[in-house]
Amino acid sequence: MGELNFTKPINAVPRDGYGSRGGTHKGVDYPASEGTPVQASESGLVLRTADNPKTSDRPRAYGNVIVIDHNPG
């Protein structure tokens, strides 16, 4: 099993950390303005990207999402 060495994907303070929301949050949320360069925090396979903006009909949407599988977990 390989060792993972995560770095920050952008120069920002996380808004919502891994394991928050009673341990159910499986990612880290960073606030950023449109056009902000973002890099993967560790190599892996991109599983999903989505533009999922909050609207009046969907106030709990995710925003922009990038899901990466950092093997081995």
C-alpha positions as CSV (number, residue, x, y, z in Angstrom):
1,M,0.0,0.0,0.0
2,G,1.5,3.4,-1.0
3,E,1.7,6.4,1.2
4,L,-0.3,9.5,0.3
5,N,1.2,13.0,0.6
6,F,-1.6,15.6,0.2
7,T,-0.9,19.3,-0.5
8,K,-3.4,22.1,-0.5
9,P,-5.2,22.4,-3.9
10,I,-5.4,26.2,-3.6
11,N,-4.2,28.9,-1.2
12,A,-7.4,29.2,0.9
13,V,-8.7,28.1,4.3
14,P,-11.1,25.2,4.0
15,R,-14.7,26.1,4.5
16,D,-15.8,22.6,5.4
17,G,-13.4,19.8,6.4
18,Y,-13.2,16.1,5.8
19,G,-15.4,14.2,8.3
20,S,-17.5,17.2,9.3
21,R,-21.3,17.0,9.5
22,G,-21.2,14.1,12.0
23,G,-18.5,12.3,10.1
24,T,-20.4,12.1,6.8
25,H,-18.6,14.7,4.7
26,K,-16.1,12.8,2.5
27,G,-14.3,15.8,1.1
28,V,-12.8,19.2,1.8
29,D,-14.6,22.3,0.6
30,Y,-12.5,25.4,-0.4
31,P,-14.0,28.7,-1.3
32,A,-12.6,30.3,-4.5
33,S,-13.5,32.9,-7.1
34,E,-14.2,31.9,-10.7
35,G,-11.0,31.5,-12.5
36,T,-8.9,30.5,-9.5
37,P,-6.3,27.9,-10.5
38,V,-6.8,24.6,-8.6
39,Q,-4.5,21.6,-8.6
40,A,-5.1,18.1,-7.4
41,S,-3.9,17.6,-3.8
42,E,-2.5,14.2,-4.7
43,S,-2.3,12.1,-7.9
44,G,-5.4,10.0,-8.6
45,L,-8.2,9.3,-11.0
46,V,-10.9,11.9,-11.6
47,L,-14.2,10.2,-11.0
48,R,-16.6,13.1,-11.4
49,T,-16.8,16.8,-12.2
50,A,-20.0,18.8,-11.9
51,D,-21.2,22.4,-12.0
52,N,-23.9,22.2,-9.3
53,P,-24.7,25.8,-8.4
54,K,-27.0,26.9,-5.5
55,T,-30.3,28.3,-6.7
56,S,-33.5,29.4,-5.1
57,D,-34.9,25.9,-6.0
58,R,-31.7,24.1,-4.7
59,P,-30.3,26.1,-1.7
60,R,-28.2,23.1,-0.6
61,A,-26.4,22.3,-3.8
62,Y,-22.7,21.4,-3.8
63,G,-21.3,24.2,-6.1
64,N,-18.5,23.1,-8.4
65,V,-17.4,19.5,-7.6
66,I,-14.3,17.5,-8.5
67,V,-14.1,13.9,-7.1
68,I,-10.7,12.2,-7.3
69,D,-9.9,8.7,-6.2
70,H,-6.5,8.8,-4.5
71,N,-5.6,5.2,-4.6
72,P,-5.1,3.4,-2.1
73,G,-8.0,5.2,-0.5
